[in-house]
Every structure is written in structure tokens, then in C-alpha cells.
Amino acid sequence: SDSDGGTDSDGDSESDSDSDGGTDGEQACSALYDGAIQLAWSDGILALDWDSLYDEDHLLDGNLIYAGVVERVELGSCEHSALIETAYDIEPQLLVVADDGFLIGGRQWSSDVISERVLQRYSTAGELVWSVNVPAIAIAQRGDQVFVTGNGLRVLSYADGSLIEEPPEGVIDPSQGVAAHADGSIFLSGWRSVGEGDEKVHVGSLRKLDSEFAPVWELELPPGDPDLNAETSHVVLDEDGRAITATLERHRVLDHAQLHLRKHDGDGALVWETVYDTSEPGAPTKDTISELHARPGGGVIAIGGTRGGDDEAFTLAYDQDGALSWSDIHGLPSLTQETNRAALVRPDMVLVAGYGLADPTSFVHWLLELAP
């Protein structure tokens, strides 16, 4: 694997990176898989990646078809064992560690090169239990239910993948992210379109549903600003079950973006809000928010990438009060479109996988271990 050789701190960090991101010795082996799509923990580090062996058996109409592979990874070791390998018509995108196995979401390709969204359950031994075609943008599992967003919320049986609940027909649903609380409630993040023509904007949304999937409350994030395009892409729950959201708010005229993180209690009241300005004031930006993770102790970690000026990949760690604990900014002049794509957050480690472009067709990947 290629690696760009390091991370640049932005000066706000209270915690130094434990990884130099380099290509020497064992560190190069740690990033064996080129660009982990997802990272997870199940008795060790797991990485979801593409298996892209190029041969005639894996081509459809001349296009290479990927399989998904979940690898067990040991940092500092060149030994990576495949725990799950999907069929060669599955392009993997999501990995969730469930109670006694794994859920993988992605695209399933047919012979006429048309794809459908697919969700699959695997046992802990890596055996396929069930596979259903269902739109899957985000996945959460709680007990015998699996919650899936994508054109609305769908609730599936964890046992066999059968449909328990589906969105009302003809209703445009804003759902993107999903989090399931132990008390039976469900939190959904997303955005709605408001206005017409040039005045049309996106308004961020956070909704709470009860255990019967009935609405309890809905918030606009932010409330009522006609000059902002606001997209609430992610929601996670802290240790007390309070919802933390990530909303990318872009000024409609200035095309300038800010990342807003907000924590709300069970009644929807705002606990705190914090802002990360992703570029120089007033500069046009095109940013990505890849993942949001609850941080032990009640805080949150956000990862993504900044476009505009110098492209950078960022990892931001906030405490339980919304104050920035540390940040890691990954940006080199030789790369563009730098993005942190996946993270694993545990009490003893923060692991981040990302990539940048050295030229239009050459990807450079990194795997960073940061102090928690």
C-alpha cells in the first residue's frame, strides 16, 4: 500500500498521533488493504474492503465486479485473515457488528450492469445467513430488529431478514442516519427540501420515533434560515442515550460550509452546539462528512475531508460538553481530495483510514492510529 508519510497537526491538538503513517517496516503492512471502506471491532480490528482480483471470471460487459471482504487486522503485522468474503456481484459499502454476526450493506450487480441495494447478514464464522434487496444508506441493529434507512425507514427481522415495517407509500422521507436506543426509541437524521427554484434549500432534520415507529418529535437543524443548505447526515447516541448529530451547513450565496455538531436530550432540547469552520472565512468549499462516532465519556469524533484552498482530511474529537479535545489534520501539497473515510473509536484507540489522489487515477491510502 502507498502511504503519504504523515499527518500535520493544526495546532489545536492536545494529543499526539501514535502513527507516522509511513511506509517503513511494519507500518506499511498495517495498511495492506488499499483503503478500508469501514472499520469495526469484534474481538479485534476488522476492516471492510474490496477484493478486486482482475480476471475474466469477474467481468460483466467488460466492467470489473468487486467482491467484499472483511479482514481481521493486527496492527504492525503483515498477516491479515479474511473473515467474510461476499459473492462477486456485491460491492460492499457498510459493515455493522451485530449481536452474533455481521451485517453488510452495499450494491448487488446484475448481468446487465444494473445495481440494486442489498443487505446481508453473516454469522460470526462468516457464513451467509440471509440476503435481501433493500435500500441501505445506514444500518442499526437492536435485538431482533434491524433498522435501515434509504428512501425511508425499514425495519427488518434480524432472524430472517423479513420486512416488519416499511415507509408509507408516496411519502418523501428525509432519513439518512439511524440510531437505536435501548429504551425502544429510534433517532433518524436527514434533510428535507424546502422552497422552489432558485430559492430551494435543504433543511436538516432530527426525528425521534417510539418503539412502535410513531413520531415523537422532529427538529429543524438549524431552524428557519432560508440562506442555508443544511444536511444532517449522521446521528449517534452518547452513553446516556442523547442524540449527537452532524450537519453540514453551506451558505446558499457564499457557498461557504461549516460543520455543526449538536447534542439533544431525549425531549429534543439542545444540550450543546459546536461549529468547525472547514475553510477560510467566505471561501467556497465542497466538503464530506464521512462518519460520526460516539466517544467514550459522552463526546463525539467526526471524520471527513475539506475541499477548497488546500484539500485536507480531518479527525475532530470533542468532549462531553462539546469542547474540542484534539484534532488531526492530514494534508499534503502532493495530494488532492484528501478524505478520512472510516474510523474505529474505542477507549484505548482511535483508528482512521483515508485516502487522497496523487493524480486523477492514482490513490494514496493511509491507516492512522491516534491517541484516544
Secondary structure, 3 states (H helix, E strand, C coil): CCCCCCCECCCCCCCCECCCCCCCHHHHHHCCCCCCCEEEECCCEEEEEEECCCCHHHEECCEECCEEEEEEECCCCCCEEEEEECCCCEEEEEEEEECCEEEEEEEEECCCCCEEEEEEEEECCCCEEEEECCCCCEEEEECCEEEEECCCEEEEECCCCCEEECCCCCCCCCEEEEEECCCCCEEEEEEEEECCHHHCEEEEEEEEECCCCCEEEEEEECCCCCCEEEEEEEEEECCCCCEEEEEEEEECCCCCEEEEEEEECCCCCEEEEEEEECCCCCCCCCCEEEEEEEECCCEEEEEEEECCCCCEEEEEEECCCCCEEEEEEECCCCCEEEEEEEEEEECCEEEEEEEEEEECCEEEEEEEEECC
